[in-house]
Amino acid sequence: MIRHATLALPLLAALSLGACAPGGMDPQARSVVGGTASGAALGGIVGSFSGNAGLGALIGAGAGAGAGYLYDQSQQQNYYGRRGRGRY
């Protein structure tokens, strides 16, 4: 029973955060928050296989936040390169 809860809790957290539509956030914040939630969920699932879901979620959240930030920076470069002005 504990093993199922260990797998289900990170997935439930990711799904509940994914259901929120952050209307007041700028695109960079949305990318970072989405990356953090996705990374935490994936890290928790992978970490549960090794017996430490919490540490896996923590490492995954950090990696996901960094990936979300880098994704946003690449999108800014693409946008500014095409348009030359403005943000999104």
Secondary structure by P-SEA (a helix, b strand, c coil): caaaaaaaaaaaaaaaaaacccccccaaaaaaaaaaaaaaaaaaaaaaaaccaaaaaaaaaaaaaaaaaaaaaaaaaaaaaacccccc
